[in-house]
């Protein structure tokens, strides 16, 4: 006859707990991304602020989930990558770079981390490093390279309207480079590959 101790549920392994935390974090990021995109379409400033606040709350909760996953499985490079993503979306670019670098130290050449790190470099106006990120992706994953190039085009447009401390000569040089890369990418559009999937398999 089974004793009460025999009927206790079997605890989940650290690996299973880490995967569960990671997947929860990914779902929160997806929800936050939807809210962030919705906020950009809002015309009412009050509604826009409320939606952005909800997005930030989801990114913050996701960040804690990814930190939990890493605590359980420090080699989970996908969690380091999404930790960086959440930090970047919260405006913590330097912390984001640290997380991306950790992901890439575990899995060199990890395309998603290279792309996201490129976005963080843009956020810090570290343009030469953003270009290096793009060129690395262009050689390995044209789909993600295209996403980073779009962000570069948006960065140029935003800084044309408000230089925000960026040297005009540097801005012109970068804008010219982005334009040139856009033409090259357009000529080779048939060579694209699908990007990496986000969910843990």
N, C-alpha and C positions, 0 to 999 in steps of 0.2 A: 504494500500500500504506500502511495506517495505521501511524503511529508510536506508541510507547507513550504519548506526550503526548496524542495524539488520542483515546486510549481512556480518559483520566481521566474519572471521573464528573463531570457538570455540578453545580456547587455549588448548593445551595438558596438562593433569594433571601432577604434579610432578612425580607421580608413572610411568606414561607412558613415560615421558622424561627420567627417570632413567633407565627403561627397554631398551629404544632405545639406550641410551649411552652405557649400558652394552653390548648389542648385537653387537654394532659397535666395542667395545673393543675386544670382543671374536673373531670377524672376523679378526681384525688386528693381534691378537696374533696367530691365525691359519696361517695367511700369513707369519708372522715373523718366526714361527716355521719351515715352509716350506723352507724359505730362509736360516735359520740357518742350516738345514739339508743339503741343497744344497751346502752351503759353505764348509761343512765338506767333501764333495765329490770332491771339486775343486782341481785341481793340479796346476793351474796357481795362484801364490801368489797375483797378482794384481786383478784378478777376484774374488778370495776368499775374499780379503779385501773389495772390492766393494759390494759383496753380504752380508757380515757381517754388513757393514755400513747400508745397506738397512734394514736388519733384526732389527738392533738397533733402527733405525728410526721408524719402525712399533711398536716395543715394547714401545718406548717413547710416541708415539701418543696414543697407547692403554692405557698406564698408565694414561694419562690425561682423557680419556673417563671413566675409572673406578673411578677416583677421582671425576669426574662430577656426576656419578651415585650415589656415596656415599654422596656427598653434598646434593643431592636431596632426597635420601632415606638412611639414616645412618645405618639402620638395614639390608641392603641388603648384607648378608654374602657372597654371591657368588661374588659380586663386590670386597669386601675386599680380598677374596681369590685370585682373578685374579690381583688385585693391587699388592699383594705380589708376584705373579708369574712374573709379568712384572718387578718389582724391582729386583727380583732374576736374571732374564735373563740379566739385565743391570749391574749385579755385586754388587747390593746394598743389601747385605745379611741381614744386621741388620734391614734395613727398611722393607725388606720382612718379617722377623720374626714378626715385630710389626703388620703388616697387617694380617698375618696368625693367630696370637694370638687374634686379634680383631674378625676375622671370627669365631674362635672357641669359643670365649666368647659369641657370638650371637647364634651360633649353636654348642654346645658341641658334639664332636664325628664326626664332618663333615670330612668324609674320604679323600676327595681331599685336604683339607687344611692340614691334618695330613701328607699326602704323600709329598706335596710340601714343608712343613716345614722341613721334613726329608732331602730333597735335600738341603735346605738352611743350615741346620746343617752340612751337608757334606762339603758345600762350606766354612764353617767357621772351619772345622776340629773338630767340637764338636761331637765326635763319640759316646759317651754314649747316648746323646740325639737322635742321628740318629737311634741308636739301639732301643731306647724306641719307636720311631715313627714306626719303622718296626714292632715291636711286637704288638703295638696297632692295626696296619692295618692287621696283620696276623690273629688277633682274629676277625676282623670285615669285611675285604674286601681283599680277597686273590689276586684279580687281581691287585689292586693298590699296595699291598705289593710286588708283583712280579716286578712291575716297579721300586720301591724303591730299591729292592734287586739288580736289574740290575745296577742301578746307583752306588750302593755300590761296586759291582764288578769292575765297570769302575774306581771308585775312587781308589781302591786298585791297579789296573793295572797302573794307571797314577802315583801314588806315589811310586810304585816299580821302575819306570823309573826315577823319580825325587821326592825325599822325601819332598822337599819344606818346610823344617823346622819341619816336623812331626817326632817325636821320633821313632826310628826303632823298639823298643820294643812294643810301642803302635801300630805301623803299623802291626807288626807280629801278635799281639793279635787280632786286628780287622780283619785281613785277615783270621785268623783261625775261628773266629766267623762267618764271611760271608760264608766261605766254609761249615761250619757245617749247617748253616741255609739253604744254597742252597740244601744240601742233603735232609734235612727235607722237604723243599718245593717240591722237586722232587718226594718224596714219597707220597705226598698228592695233586698232581697236579689236580686230578679229582674233588677236592672240591672247585675249583675257582668259583667266582661270577663275574658278570659284574660290572665294575666301574660305578661311577655316570656319568650322561650325563653333558656336559658343557653348552649347550644352555639353555637359560631361557625359561621355558614353561609357 
